Amino acid sequence: MESGVLNRIIIFLGLIFSSSIYSEEYSKVTWFGDPNLQGVWTNASLTTLERPDYFESLEISDEEAEAAKRSSEEFNETLDNPYEQGETPESGGNVGGYNVAWMDPGNDFFKLNGKYRSSIITYPESGKLPRRLTRWAMEGPFIYRMFTRADHPEERSLGERCVVGFGSSGGPPMLNVLYNNHYQIVQSPGYVMIMIEMNHDARIIRLDSDHNPDNMKPWLGDSIGWWEGQTLVVKTKNHHPQQKFRAGIRHQILMMEGAEVTERFTRVSEEEILYQFEVNDRKAYRDVWKGEMPLRSTESKIYEYACHEGNYAMANILAGARAEERQ
């Protein structure tokens, strides 16, 4: 074989080999060189923030997870079928809320290091929030008005007002709720954006930046980030005061003035990001508290969260208050 032809074959094979290596490397970094966290991810799981009382440890056996999963399925069946065959609800009774078709909390407990987890919280070791009870008692009137006052829309809960998502779905920390548990991460030079499916909130994280002045308190707080090796570290402070109580069916947390949340996002595989966080809020809690959970890749798309379109709840609440005033 002529040397020229042989050289061309070697170059051709070299290009094929190098392109495959480049593709493998490209999957790990963005075009501008940052570790690649982009994609659509979900934290849907039966594992909740705090450890249920029927679990005694952070890691649980396959049998314990399966038993709890069956109990969840049986409970959902009861929600969908609250009456015996032929039985009808009493006139004027409670018609109930969503049926299970509208919920998507996840089908199983999540695993880390091959073990099922009973809670997102890893510290304290009890798996419970280290609440400072006096602070929660002090915030009682604020919390009570949020769910009972009918004559002032700006004092209703933020999820009900379609301002931010229920609970702490948008974060930080980003916690799973009953549905809309998808997140889309998009990166550009100097920024990371996290689009939260619940209420279509968007967190803009500025990289290698300083915090804004303390009098600026945006929804979802003020987030700055930096890279530590392959891990994105995000620090958030100056949380909006109307977000100090975050209420979902699966968790309720306080986030007081001065609270700081540190999050860590580490891509551990093509299919998973390890999400870790630490909350330092000494006004609301006796100690810091920490948690971790996987964000798993999904082929599903993020649904548009059309919160107020066709929603008569707020108008009817206010109309009821006006009717009471006339009486």
C-alpha positions as CSV (number, residue, x, y, z in Angstrom):
1,M,0.0,0.0,0.0
2,E,1.3,3.4,-0.9
3,S,2.5,5.5,2.0
4,G,0.2,8.4,1.0
5,V,-2.9,6.2,1.1
6,L,-1.8,4.7,4.4
7,N,-1.3,8.1,5.9
8,R,-4.8,9.2,4.8
9,I,-6.3,6.1,6.4
10,I,-4.4,6.7,9.7
11,I,-5.5,10.4,9.7
12,F,-9.1,9.3,9.0
13,L,-9.1,6.7,11.8
14,G,-7.6,9.3,14.1
15,L,-10.3,11.8,13.3
16,I,-13.0,9.2,14.1
17,F,-11.3,8.3,17.4
18,S,-10.7,11.9,18.4
19,S,-14.3,12.9,17.6
20,S,-15.7,10.2,19.8
21,I,-13.5,11.3,22.6
22,Y,-14.5,14.9,22.0
23,S,-18.2,14.0,22.1
24,E,-17.7,12.1,25.4
25,E,-15.9,15.1,26.9
26,Y,-18.5,17.6,25.5
27,S,-21.3,15.8,27.3
28,K,-19.6,16.8,30.5
29,V,-19.0,20.5,29.9
30,T,-20.8,23.3,28.2
31,W,-19.5,25.0,25.0
32,F,-17.9,27.6,27.2
33,G,-16.2,25.1,29.5
34,D,-18.4,25.0,32.7
35,P,-19.5,21.6,34.0
36,N,-22.7,20.7,32.3
37,L,-25.8,20.6,34.5
38,Q,-28.2,21.4,31.6
39,G,-31.4,19.4,31.0
40,V,-34.8,18.7,32.5
41,W,-34.7,17.1,36.0
42,T,-37.2,15.8,38.5
43,N,-37.2,15.5,42.3
44,A,-40.5,13.7,42.5
45,S,-40.3,11.1,45.3
46,L,-42.3,9.6,48.1
47,T,-39.4,10.7,50.3
48,T,-40.4,13.9,52.1
49,L,-38.4,16.6,53.9
50,E,-38.9,15.3,57.4
51,R,-38.7,11.6,58.5
52,P,-42.1,10.0,59.2
53,D,-42.4,8.7,62.7
54,Y,-42.8,5.1,61.5
55,F,-39.1,5.1,60.3
56,E,-36.3,5.0,62.8
57,S,-33.3,5.7,60.6
58,L,-32.2,7.7,57.5
59,E,-31.5,4.6,55.4
60,I,-34.3,2.1,55.2
61,S,-34.5,-1.4,53.8
62,D,-36.1,-2.4,50.6
63,E,-38.9,-4.1,52.6
64,E,-39.6,-1.0,54.6
65,A,-39.7,1.2,51.4
66,E,-42.0,-1.3,49.7
67,A,-44.4,-1.4,52.7
68,A,-44.6,2.3,52.9
69,K,-45.1,2.5,49.1
70,R,-48.1,0.1,49.4
71,S,-49.5,2.2,52.2
72,S,-49.3,5.3,50.0
73,E,-51.0,3.5,47.1
74,E,-53.8,2.4,49.5
75,F,-54.2,5.9,50.8
76,N,-54.5,7.3,47.3
77,E,-57.1,4.6,46.5
78,T,-59.1,5.9,49.5
79,L,-58.9,9.5,48.3
80,D,-60.3,8.5,44.9
81,N,-63.0,6.3,46.3
82,P,-64.1,7.8,49.7
83,Y,-67.6,6.2,49.6
84,E,-68.8,2.6,49.5
85,Q,-70.6,1.4,46.4
86,G,-74.0,2.9,46.3
87,E,-73.2,5.4,49.1
88,T,-73.6,9.1,48.3
89,P,-72.3,12.2,50.2
90,E,-74.6,14.2,52.3
91,S,-76.1,17.3,50.8
92,G,-73.9,20.4,51.5
93,G,-71.0,18.2,52.7
94,N,-67.3,18.5,51.8
95,V,-66.8,17.5,48.1
96,G,-63.1,17.1,48.6
97,G,-60.1,18.4,46.7
98,Y,-58.1,17.0,43.8
99,N,-58.3,13.3,43.0
100,V,-55.1,11.4,42.5
101,A,-55.2,11.9,38.7
102,W,-54.0,15.5,39.3
103,M,-51.1,14.5,41.6
104,D,-47.6,13.4,40.7
105,P,-45.6,13.1,43.9
106,G,-43.5,10.2,42.7
107,N,-43.9,6.4,42.8
108,D,-41.1,5.4,45.1
109,F,-38.6,6.6,47.8
110,F,-35.4,7.9,46.4
111,K,-32.1,6.1,46.7
112,L,-28.6,7.4,47.4
113,N,-25.5,5.2,47.5
114,G,-27.8,2.3,46.7
115,K,-30.0,2.8,49.9
116,Y,-33.5,4.1,50.2
117,R,-33.8,7.3,52.2
118,S,-36.6,8.0,54.7
119,S,-36.1,11.8,54.6
120,I,-34.4,14.6,52.7
121,I,-33.0,15.9,55.9
122,T,-29.7,14.4,56.8
123,Y,-28.9,16.7,59.8
124,P,-30.1,16.7,62.5
125,E,-29.9,12.9,62.7
126,S,-33.5,12.7,63.9
127,G,-34.6,13.7,60.4
128,K,-36.7,16.5,61.9
129,L,-36.5,20.2,61.6
130,P,-34.8,21.8,64.7
131,R,-37.6,24.3,65.2
132,R,-37.3,27.2,67.5
133,L,-40.8,27.0,68.9
134,T,-41.0,30.6,70.2
135,R,-40.4,31.9,66.7
136,W,-43.0,29.7,65.2
137,A,-45.5,30.9,67.8
138,M,-44.6,34.5,67.1
139,E,-45.3,34.0,63.4
140,G,-48.6,32.4,64.2
141,P,-50.8,35.5,63.5
142,F,-49.0,36.0,60.1
143,I,-49.6,32.4,59.2
144,Y,-53.2,32.4,60.4
145,R,-54.1,35.5,58.3
146,M,-52.5,34.0,55.2
147,F,-55.1,31.2,55.2
148,T,-58.1,32.9,56.7
149,R,-58.2,36.6,55.7
150,A,-60.7,37.0,52.9
151,D,-60.7,40.8,52.3
152,H,-57.1,41.4,51.3
153,P,-55.6,39.5,48.3
154,E,-52.0,40.5,49.2
155,E,-52.2,38.7,52.5
156,R,-53.3,35.4,51.0
157,S,-50.7,32.7,50.5
158,L,-48.2,33.2,47.6
159,G,-49.1,29.9,45.9
160,E,-52.8,30.9,46.0
161,R,-51.9,34.3,44.5
162,C,-49.8,32.6,41.8
163,V,-46.7,34.6,42.8
164,V,-44.4,31.7,43.6
165,G,-45.0,27.9,43.9
166,F,-46.5,26.2,46.9
167,G,-44.2,25.2,49.7
168,S,-40.5,25.6,48.9
169,S,-40.7,24.1,45.4
170,G,-38.8,27.0,43.9
171,G,-36.5,27.1,46.8
172,P,-34.0,27.6,48.0
173,P,-33.9,24.8,49.2
174,M,-35.8,23.2,46.3
175,L,-38.2,20.7,47.8
176,N,-40.6,18.2,46.2
177,V,-44.3,18.8,46.4
178,L,-47.5,17.0,45.2
179,Y,-47.0,17.7,41.5
180,N,-45.0,19.8,39.0
181,N,-41.7,18.5,40.3
182,H,-39.7,19.2,37.2
183,Y,-36.8,21.7,36.8
184,Q,-35.0,22.8,33.7
185,I,-31.4,24.0,34.1
186,V,-30.0,26.3,31.4
187,Q,-26.4,27.7,31.5
188,S,-24.8,30.6,29.8
189,P,-21.5,32.4,30.5
190,G,-21.7,33.9,33.9
191,Y,-25.3,32.6,34.7
192,V,-27.2,29.5,35.6
193,M,-31.0,29.6,35.2
194,I,-33.3,27.1,36.9
195,M,-36.9,27.1,35.6
196,I,-39.2,25.6,38.1
197,E,-42.3,23.8,36.7
198,M,-44.4,24.8,39.7
199,N,-45.7,28.3,39.0
200,H,-43.1,28.8,36.2
201,D,-40.7,30.5,38.6
202,A,-37.2,31.2,37.3
203,R,-34.1,31.4,39.5
204,I,-31.3,33.4,38.0
205,I,-28.0,32.6,39.6
206,R,-25.1,35.0,39.0
207,L,-21.7,33.4,38.9
208,D,-18.6,34.9,40.5
209,S,-20.6,37.9,41.6
210,D,-21.4,39.8,44.8
211,H,-24.7,39.9,46.5
212,N,-27.0,42.8,45.8
213,P,-27.6,45.4,48.6
214,D,-29.5,44.0,51.5
215,N,-32.5,46.2,50.8
216,M,-33.1,44.2,47.6
217,K,-35.2,41.1,48.5
218,P,-36.4,39.4,45.3
219,W,-38.8,36.4,45.1
220,L,-36.7,33.3,45.7
221,G,-33.9,35.4,47.3
222,D,-30.7,36.7,45.9
223,S,-28.5,33.8,44.6
224,I,-24.8,33.9,43.6
225,G,-22.7,30.9,42.6
226,W,-19.3,29.6,41.9
227,W,-17.6,26.4,40.8
228,E,-15.7,24.2,43.2
229,G,-14.3,21.6,40.8
230,Q,-17.3,19.9,39.2
231,T,-19.7,21.2,41.9
232,L,-21.8,24.4,41.5
233,V,-22.1,26.1,44.9
234,V,-24.9,28.6,45.3
235,K,-25.4,30.9,48.3
236,T,-28.8,32.7,48.7
237,K,-29.8,35.4,51.2
238,N,-32.2,38.3,51.4
239,H,-35.3,36.2,51.0
240,H,-38.5,38.1,50.3
241,P,-40.3,38.7,53.6
242,Q,-43.6,37.4,52.2
243,Q,-41.9,34.1,51.6
244,K,-40.9,33.6,55.3
245,F,-43.6,30.9,55.7
246,R,-43.5,28.3,52.9
247,A,-46.5,25.9,53.2
248,G,-47.1,22.8,51.2
249,I,-48.9,19.6,52.2
250,R,-45.6,17.8,52.4
251,H,-43.6,20.4,54.3
252,Q,-43.9,23.7,56.1
253,I,-40.8,25.8,56.8
254,L,-39.9,29.3,58.0
255,M,-37.2,31.4,56.3
256,M,-36.6,34.5,58.4
257,E,-34.7,37.7,57.7
258,G,-30.9,37.0,57.7
259,A,-31.3,33.3,56.7
260,E,-28.7,31.9,54.3
261,V,-29.1,28.8,52.2
262,T,-26.1,27.1,50.6
263,E,-26.7,24.6,47.8
264,R,-24.4,22.2,46.0
265,F,-25.2,20.7,42.5
266,T,-22.9,17.9,41.4
267,R,-23.5,16.0,38.2
268,V,-22.6,12.4,39.3
269,S,-23.8,10.7,36.0
270,E,-25.6,11.4,32.8
271,E,-28.8,10.6,34.6
272,E,-28.4,12.2,38.0
273,I,-27.4,15.4,39.9
274,L,-26.7,15.2,43.6
275,Y,-28.5,18.1,45.2
276,Q,-27.3,19.1,48.7
277,F,-28.2,22.1,50.8
278,E,-27.7,23.7,54.2
279,V,-30.0,26.2,55.9
280,N,-28.6,28.6,58.4
281,D,-31.5,30.5,60.0
282,R,-30.9,30.9,63.8
283,K,-34.0,33.0,64.2
284,A,-36.3,30.1,63.3
285,Y,-34.2,27.1,64.2
286,R,-32.0,26.0,67.1
287,D,-29.4,24.7,64.7
288,V,-28.5,24.6,61.0
289,W,-30.2,21.8,59.0
290,K,-29.0,19.9,56.0
291,G,-30.5,17.7,53.3
292,E,-29.7,16.0,50.1
293,M,-31.6,14.3,47.3
294,P,-31.1,13.2,43.7
295,L,-32.3,15.2,40.7
296,R,-33.0,12.6,38.0
297,S,-33.0,13.3,34.3
298,T,-36.4,12.9,32.5
299,E,-37.5,12.9,29.0
300,S,-40.7,14.7,30.0
301,K,-41.3,18.3,29.1
302,I,-42.1,21.1,31.6
303,Y,-45.8,21.9,31.5
304,E,-47.0,25.5,31.3
305,Y,-48.3,26.4,34.7
306,A,-51.3,28.5,33.8
307,C,-52.1,29.4,37.4
308,H,-54.9,32.0,37.2
309,E,-56.5,31.2,33.8
310,G,-60.1,30.1,34.6
311,N,-59.4,30.2,38.3
312,Y,-62.3,31.8,40.2
313,A,-61.0,31.1,43.7
314,M,-59.5,34.5,44.5
315,A,-62.4,36.5,43.0
316,N,-64.9,34.4,44.9
317,I,-63.0,34.7,48.2
318,L,-63.0,38.5,47.8
319,A,-66.6,38.5,46.8
320,G,-67.5,36.6,49.9
321,A,-65.7,39.2,52.1
322,R,-67.7,42.0,50.3
323,A,-70.9,40.1,51.0
324,E,-70.0,39.8,54.7
325,E,-69.3,43.5,54.9
326,R,-72.7,44.3,53.4
327,Q,-74.4,42.2,56.1
